[in-house]
């Protein structure tokens, strides 16, 4: 895969290694957004069928990206917390059940589980990473598998840890959950779009993704997948578009108890959003064209030399087999002053993030090997 920076509008003066914070927008997505904003100036041109056409296209494109057999199992959401809440409120949790969480997840996949645990008198079990750094990712995965028991009702976790890129073996975890009839709810925000994900392979109960990071979309829109296990669930909001026969505007006061098919009930109200939905379609289409596996390989190739040098300097970066290549954490040794590094990065206009104890570096197809050389220069 070749560098794609020309398709973005990043300033040549900066080095942006912070896609996990917020992705830069594709020029093509911005162009569609501007046209979409202007569209409402002529409301007479917005037809009733327009409320449904593009949102169905978006769900179809997302299903293609995540290899979901049926696009009707997907939904359009405004945020990860919204999508996770739709799942959490429909997991059959009873007193004494255990909810497994991975340590230091992003809060959107934590707070709702704390709430449903309190409500149902269930217990939350947090699986923390090993203190020792050697084989850390491998042993963290082993600890998760060991934590799953007959008391486990659901495990809620990411595919890639948002702070340091640790990769979780979802296929093995899914197999273990099946043995105890537990559900698997995944926050794919820091992986889907840049890391291959297959619904057919993993078979999660739910997958929830924010749109403005690795899906390269705008803010305030996201996408979710809900398996057939949720087909008869109760959504967290009750909007008219998700009900049966909502396409018939003349019959909307013939109130319907029935929902549209499969996961449609979990889409947010106004999911036909005439600005954000077309932008999101274009972003996902670009990702389908590039293919996440190629994005991973590209990230690996441009970062490998820098990672080797960082390790030689005494920094800890997770083993290559146990982390993503679009997002990784740098744990600094005691002899490197983090404040000095921050000052050098700021002066060089290199953008990264700091999450937990890690300096988080996150690259994409707009980055180059030279970007990583600039990063290394701030360490030596």
N, C-alpha and C positions, 0 to 999 in steps of 0.2 A: 504494500500500500504506500502511496505517495503522500507527502505533506499536503494538507488541505487548508492552510492558513488563509489563502486567497479567498476562501468562501466565507470568512468571518471578517469582522470589522475591528479587530484588535489593533491598538496603537503599536507601531513598530518600536516605540520607545520603551515598552514594558516587556517583561517576561512573565507570562501568566501560567503559573503551575498550581492553579487553585480551582479547577473545574468541579471539585467536590463541594466547594462553597456555593458557587453559582456558575453555570456554563455561560460562556459568551454566546451571543445569538447569531445564528447563521444569517447572512445577508438576505437570503431567500425567505426566511421566516419573518424578518423585519419587514420586508416588502409586502408580504401577505398581510401582516398585521396592520400596516398603514392603510392598505386598500380596504381592509375589513372595518376599520374605524370609520372611514368615510362612507361606508355602505349605509349606515343608519341615517345619513342625511336624506336618504330617499326611502322612507319606510314603505311607500307604496309598491316598491319593487321586491319587498320581502314577502314571499308567499307562504301559506300554511305548511306546505310540504318542506320548505326550507328549515323548519324547526326540527326536522327529523333526518334529512338527507346526510348532512355532513357529520353529525354525531355517529351515525351508523358507519360511515366511512372510517372515522377515527377508530372505532372499536375493531373494525375489520383489520386495519393496519397494525394495531397493537397486538391482535391475536396472531398475525403473521410473524411479528417480531419475537414473540415469546413462544411460538409454536404451540398455540392453543388450538385444539381440534375444532372448537365451535366459538365463534366470536361473540355469540350471545351470552357467553359466560363472563364477558368483560363489562366494565362499567366506567363511567367518567366521574371523577371525584374532584373536589376543590383542594384537597390537602391529604397528606398521609394520615394524619390523626382521624380524619373523617372516614377514610377507607378502612383503617384498622378498627375503628369503633363499630362499623357495620359488621365486621367479622366477630369481634369480641362479644358483642351483645347477642350473638346467635350461637355461640359455643355453649353446649349444654353442661354448665358447671354446677356442681353440687357441693355441699359441705364436706370438707376433708380432701377435696381434689387438690392436685398440685398443678400450678402454672409455671412452666420453666421459661426463664428469660436469660439471655446472654448479658454478661456484665457490661455496664457503660454503653448501652445502646442509646440511640437518639431517643429523646423523651416521647416522641409520637408513638413509639411502640412499647411504651412503659406505663404511662399514666392511666390509660383505659384499663389495662390489666390489673393495676392496683385497685381501681374502682370496682371492677367485677369480682375481684377476689374478696374485697370487703363485703360487698353485697351478698355474696353467696357463701361466705365463711370458708373460702378456699385459701390455700397457702401458695405464696410465691417463692420459688426456688431459683436463686441466681447462680449461674455457673460462671465463675471467675477464671481468668487466665492463670496459668502457672506463674509463680514468682520467678523461677529460674528461666533464663532466656533460651537455653539450649532446647531445640525441638519444641518451642513454645506453642506454635500453631498446631502441630500434630497432637500434642498432649491436651491442648484446649479442646480440640475435636473429640478426643477420647473421653475427656471429662463430661462433655455434653451427652455422649452416648451412654455413659455410665449413670448419668443423672435421670435418664428416662426409666420410669418404673410403672408398675400396675396402677399407681396413684396418679400418674400424669394424664391430664385431660387435654392439654394443649401446650405446644412449645412455640413461642413467638420470638423470632430472631431474624437477623439479616443474612444475606448471602455473603456479603463482604462487610467487615466491620468498618464503620464510618470514620473511626479515629486513626486506624493504622493499616487498613487494607487486609487484615487477616481473613483468609478464605475458609469458609465453613463447608464441610462435605454434606451438602443437603441431601444427596442421594442416599447416603448411609444413614443419615438422621431420619429421613422419611421411612426407610425400611424398618428402623427400630420403632418408630411411632406406630407403624401398622401392627406390630406384634402386641401392642397394649391398647390398640384402638384409640390412640390420641391424635389430635389434629395438629397440623403444621401451618402456621401463619407467617408469611415472609414479608419483611420490609425490603423491597428491591431497589430502593431509591439510589443507593450508592453502587449499584451494579448493573441493573438492566439498562441496556443501551450501549454499554461499553464492555460488558462481560456476557458471554453466551448464556442464555437461560432457556430451558425447554420445559414447558408444562407437561408434555408427554413423557419426558424423562423423570422429572422430579415428582410430579403428581402432588403438588401442594394443595391444601384446602383453600388458601387464599394467598394472593400476591398483590402487594400494594406499592405503587411507585409515585413519587413526586415527579412532576414534569420538567422542572427547571434546571435539573442537574445533568445527568448523563443521557436523558431523553432529549436534551437540547431545546426544550420548549420554553414557553413563557411561564411567568410566576402565576400562582393561583389556579393551576389546573394539573390534574394527575390522572393516572389510569390504574385500574385494578382488575384482577381476575378473581372470581369466586367459583369454586367447584360446585357440582350439582348438590353437594351436601347442604348448600345454603339456599337452594331453590325455593324453599317454603319459609324462609326467615322473615323477620320483621325489620325493615330498614329504619335508620335513625331519623329520617324525615319522610313526610308523606306529600309528595308533589304530584301534580296532575299528569305530567308527561309519562310517568312510570306505570300508569294504570292502563288497563286494557282499553283499546279503541280510542286512545287519546288523540289519534290522528284526525278524528272527526270533530272539528271545532264546533259544529252546530249541536253536538250531543254531549258537550262536556258537563252539563248539569244533570245528565243521567248518570249519577254517581256510581262508580264501579268498585266492587270489592276485589275484583280480580286484578292481578298485576300483569304487565308485559312479561314475556318469556324469560326464564332463567334469571341472570344477574341484573336485568334491566331495573329492577326495583331498587338497586343500590346506587344508581346514578344520581348525582346531585340535581336539584331543581335548576332549571335554565341551563342544562348541560348542552343545549344547542348553541351555547355562547358564540355569537356571531363574530367575535374577535379572536378569542383564545383557541377555539376548536379548530378553525382553519390553520392557524399557526402551528398547532400541535400536530396536525396531519402532515404538514410539510416536513416538520422535524423528524417524525417517525419514518416517513418515506425515505429521507436521506439516510437514516440509520440502517434501514433494510437494504438500501443500495450498497452501503459500505460493509455491512455485516460486523457484528460485535467481535467475532473471532479475529477479524483482521485488525480491528482497533486494539485488541489485546496484544497481538503480535507486534504491531507498530509501537505501542508503548514499551514493550519489552526491549525492542531493538534500540530505541533512542535513549533508554535509561540505564542499560546494563553496565556500561563503562563507569558511569557516575556512581552507581550503587556499589560496584567493586571498590572504587576509591573511598567511598564513605565508610565501608566496612574496614578498609585498611587503616582509616583514621580512628578506628575504635567505636564507630557508631553501630548500633544494633538495628538491622532491618530484617524482618521476617524471612525465613527461607523461601526461595523462589517458588517452590512447589506448594507452599502454604499461604500464599498471598496473591493479591491481584497485581496486574502490571499497569493499571491506570491510576492506582491509588496505593500509596504505601506510607508508613510512618517511619520517621527517623528518630531513634532514641539516642540521645547524645551521651557520651561518656563524661565523667566528672571533670576531666581536664579541658573540656570545651565549654566556654562561657556562652550560654544561650542568649543573653542580652547583647553580647557583642555580635553574634551571628544575626540576630534580629536587626541590629543597626546597619550592618553591612548589606543585608537583603533590602532594607528600605532604601538605602542610598543607591543601590543598583537597580531599583524598581523591579525587584523580583517578588512576585506575590505567591505566598503559601499560606497555610493555616496552622494553628496550634490547637490540638485537641487532646485533652488529658495530658499525659506526659510526653506526647509525641509531636514532632513537627510533621505535619501532614503535607505530602507532595502529591499532586494529582494532575496528570497530563492527559492530553487528547491529541487528535490528529492535527491540531494547529500548532503543536509544539515540535521542537527539533532536538537533535543531540546537542546542538550548540546552546540551547536553553539550559540543559543540564550542566554543561561546562561552566556556564555563568554561575549556576548554583554552587558548584564545587569551588569556584574561585573565592566564594565567601567563607569557605571553611579553612582555606590554606593561606 
